[in-house]
Amino acid sequence: MVSKKPLTEEKVADNPAPRVRSCRRNKSENGSFVSKLRDHFHEFIHASMDEHKTCFRDTIQKLFNSSSKIFGKKGD
C-alpha cells in the first residue's frame, strides 16, 4: 500500500525555496538624495521577513570578510 504525502509536503519537496534577493534592488545613479532615500525606504518597508534576514546575513558576512582582510584573521 502506497502512502500519500499531504499536498503541502509535496509542494515543499518539489519547489525548493527561491533565493531571496539582497538588500537594494533599484540602485540608480541619477536622482536626488531625497528620491533615493524615499525609494530605499519604500523597498525596506515592503520587503518580506526573508528578504530582511538575507540582507542582514549578507551584511554581517561582508563585515566579517572585510575585517579578516584588515586584521589578517579568518572569521569563523
C-alpha positions in Angstrom: 0.0 0.0 0.0 1.4 3.4 -1.0 1.1 6.2 1.5 0.5 9.6 0.1 2.1 12.8 1.4 -0.2 15.7 2.2 -0.3 18.2 -0.6 1.7 20.8 1.4 4.6 18.5 1.8 4.7 17.7 -1.9 4.8 21.4 -2.8 7.7 22.0 -0.4 9.6 18.9 -1.7 9.0 19.8 -5.4 9.7 23.6 -5.1 12.7 24.5 -3.1 12.6 28.0 -1.6 13.8 30.5 -4.1 16.9 32.5 -3.3 15.8 35.9 -1.8 17.3 38.9 -3.5 19.6 41.0 -1.4 19.1 44.5 0.1 18.8 47.2 -2.6 17.2 46.2 -5.8 17.0 49.6 -7.6 20.3 51.3 -7.4 20.0 54.3 -9.7 22.9 56.7 -10.2 20.7 59.6 -11.2 18.2 61.2 -8.8 18.4 63.4 -5.8 19.3 62.3 -2.3 15.7 62.6 -1.2 14.4 60.5 -4.1 17.0 57.8 -3.4 16.1 57.9 0.3 12.4 57.6 -0.5 13.0 54.6 -2.8 15.2 52.9 -0.2 12.6 53.4 2.5 9.7 52.0 0.3 11.8 49.0 -0.6 12.6 48.5 3.1 9.0 48.6 4.4 7.6 46.5 1.6 10.3 43.7 1.9 9.4 40.4 3.4 11.0 39.0 6.5 13.0 36.6 4.4 14.4 39.5 2.4 15.4 41.3 5.7 17.0 38.1 7.1 19.0 37.6 3.9 20.1 41.2 3.7 21.2 41.2 7.4 23.1 37.9 7.0 24.9 39.1 3.8 25.8 42.4 5.5 27.2 40.7 8.6 29.2 38.3 6.3 30.6 41.3 4.4 31.7 42.8 7.7 33.5 39.6 8.8 35.2 39.3 5.4 36.4 42.9 5.4 37.6 42.6 9.0 39.5 39.4 8.2 41.3 41.2 5.3 42.2 44.1 7.6 43.4 42.1 10.6 44.6 39.0 8.8 42.4 36.6 10.7 39.8 34.3 9.4 36.3 34.8 10.8 34.5 31.7 11.8 
